[in-house]
């Protein structure tokens, strides 16, 4: 059975499949090493995420074995929405912390290797302008605050530490990697990640996996992507073509792997 990488989160995960997205980049890295499953649910907060745990990860419903899986847990961008303008998605900080811990412990108890990703910073005015445009020009008030989001990011990192799993502080990490107004420009609508932000997250995740979960680490050979493309403790699916000749007995070679 191939190992799996499962990405569990909100629209920041669901949108990671887009061209240049962090999930797409990660899948490219794991090709023929592990199957990457995108389980991002746009608009979801941790309250709703807890409600779908059995549907997403339950035996008989999930196409992966959690004991052979690394799972990223990436929530908080919607939980940190502020009432009264967005009471529907808002989850109080204490409740968010409890839900996030429930998710992490649920996955750990079933044998998964877990990496928590804290929410990135947000550009409230830019996000409100985007929503206003989507509403046909009807003014939409700001429902996000970067300092509030910072508190949720800190809570996510605390949960990771208390649960004994790896955590990625994307709130600070994105601003450090893209200083000045670079990080703001990397969030194309003020909330969601464009290619620059996606690249930062992918590299942070790859580095974290290499340190905290080396059994899932993959090193890419940038100059030989279509041949022996990667090095990893995870066996590749079938021989690299560089190892085959015109008269190779492929079935016999497979029995030796």
N, C-alpha and C positions, 0 to 999 in steps of 0.2 A: 504494500500500500504506500502510495506516495505521501509525503508530508504535505501539509496544507498551511497556508497563511490566510487567515480570515480577518477581514477588516470590518469592524462593527462600529457604527457611528451614525451621524446625522447627514445633512447634505454635504458637509465638508468631506465625508467619505464617499457618499453616493456619487458626487461630482468628480471624485478622483479618477474615474474611468475615462473622463474626457481627454481628448488629445493634449498631451503635455501634463496631464494630471499626475498626482503623486502615486495613486494606485496603479495607473498604467505603467509608470516608470518602475514600480516595484515588481509588477508582473513580468516586465521585460527582463529584470534581473533574475527572476526565479524560473524562467522558462526551462522546461525539462528537468527541473530540480524539485519544484513543489507547485501545487495548484493554488492559485490565488483566488479567493472568493470575496466579492464585494457585497457586504451586507450593510450598506449605508441606507438610512431611511430619512429622506429629506423632511425637514421640519420637526423631527422627533426631539424630545427631551428625555432625560433619564427616567422620568415617571412612566412614560410610554414604553421606553426601551425595556424596563423591567417586565412590563406586561407581555412582551413578545419573546422573552428569553426561551421559553419552551418551544415556541414555533420555529425560532431560528436555530437553536442548538439542541433541540430534543432528539433523543434516539428515534430513528425511523423517519425523521424529517430532514436532518442535516446530511448533505452528501460528503461529509468529512468526519474523521475521527478526532475528537478533541484531544485525545492522548498523543496524537501525532501532529498537533496544530499549534501554531503561534497565532494569538489573537490580539489585535490592537483594539483598544476601547477608547473612543474619541467622541466625547460628549461635553457639552457645556456652553456652546455658542448660542443655543436656544434657551437653555435653563436660565441663562443670565439676562434674558430679555426682561425689561422692567415694566411693572405695573405703574399706572393703570392702562398705559397704551397697549401693552401686550400681556394681559393676564392669562391668555390662553396657553402660551408656551412657557411662561415664567414658572420656575421652580425655586422656592426659597433655598438659600445657600445650605442650610442645615439638612434639608430634605435631599438636595442634590448630592451632598456628601454621602448620606446614607444609601441612596439609590446606587451611586457609583460603586460603593463598597459591596453592595449586594451583587452587582453585575460581576465584579472582579472575583469575588469569593465563589460565585456560581461556576465560573469558568475554571478557576483553580481547583475546586473540588472535583471537577471532572477531568482533571489531568492536563489542562491546557497551559501553555506558556503564555503569559499575559504581559502586554506593554500598554500602559496608560498614556494617552496623549492629551495634554492640557489644551484648552481652547486657545486659539491665537488672539492677538489684539484685534480691535475693531475700530473702524472710522465711522462714528455715529452719523455725522452730517451726510457723508457720502452714501451710507446705507439708506437714510431717510429720503435722500434725493432719488435714489434708485427706486424705492417703493412708491414715491410720488409719481415718478414717470410711469411705472407699471400700472398705477391707478388712474392713468389718463389725465394727470395733472392735478388731481385732488390732493391737497396737502396732507402728507402723512407725517405725524410728529416723530421725533427721535425716540426709539424704544431701546436703545443700547447705550452703554457708557463704558468707556475703556477701563476705567478704574474699577467698575463693578466686575467686568470680565476678568480683570486681574485677580480679584478675590476668588473667583471660581477656578481659575487656573491654579492658584495656590492650594485650594482645597483638593484639586485633582492630584497634585503632586504629593500632598499629605496622605491621601488614600493609597497611592502607589507605595509610599514608604511603609505605611502601617500594614499593608497587605503583603509586603515582601516581594513586590514586583517592580520591574523597571518603569520609569516615567520619563516623559519628554516634555520639558517646559517650553512649549511652543510660543507662549505669550512673550517670554523674554528672548527665546531663541531666534524668532523671526526678526525682532527689532535689532538684535545684535548682529545678525547676518546681513541685514539690509538697513543700515543706519540712515539717519536723516529722514527724508520723506520716502526713502526706498521701500520700506515695509508697507506704507500706506498705498503706494502705487501698485504693489504686488497683490493687493486685495481689490479685484477688479470692480466690485460693487460696494466696497467698504466692509464686507463680511466674508465673502468667498474668495478662495485662493486662485490666483492666476498662475502661469507657468513659473515665475520667479519664486513665489512662495511655495509652490509645489516642490520645486527643486530643493529648497531649504529643508522642508519636512522630510522628503525622501532621504536626503543625506543624513539628517539627524537620526532617522529611524534605522538606516543601515548601520551607522556607527553604534547605536544603542544595542542593536541585535548582536553585532560583533563582540561587544563587551559582556552583555547580560545573558545572551542566548546563543553562544558560539555554535551550537549544534544546528542552528538555522542560518548561520552566516553564509553569504555567497560573495565571492570576489569576482568582479567582471574583468575580462581581458579586452580592453577597448580596441586593440588592434586586430583582434581575431574573433569578432562577434559571431561570424557564421561558421566557424570551425569549432575548436575547443574553447567555447565561449566563456566558461566560468570555472572557478575552482571552489569546491565546497565539500564539507563532510557529508552532505546529502548526495547520494549517488544520482548520476544523471540518468534519464530515461533513454536507454539504447546507446550504443557506441557513438562517439563523435565521428563525423565522416572522415576526419584526418586519419583515423585508425582503420579505415577500410580500404581494401584494394579491389581491383576488378574481379578477383577470384576468391574473395573472403567468403567463408562459410558463416553467414551471419547467425543462423540459429545455433550453430556450435559455439560461436563467440559469446552469444547471450547466456549460454549455460555456464560460462566461466565467470560472469559478472556477479 
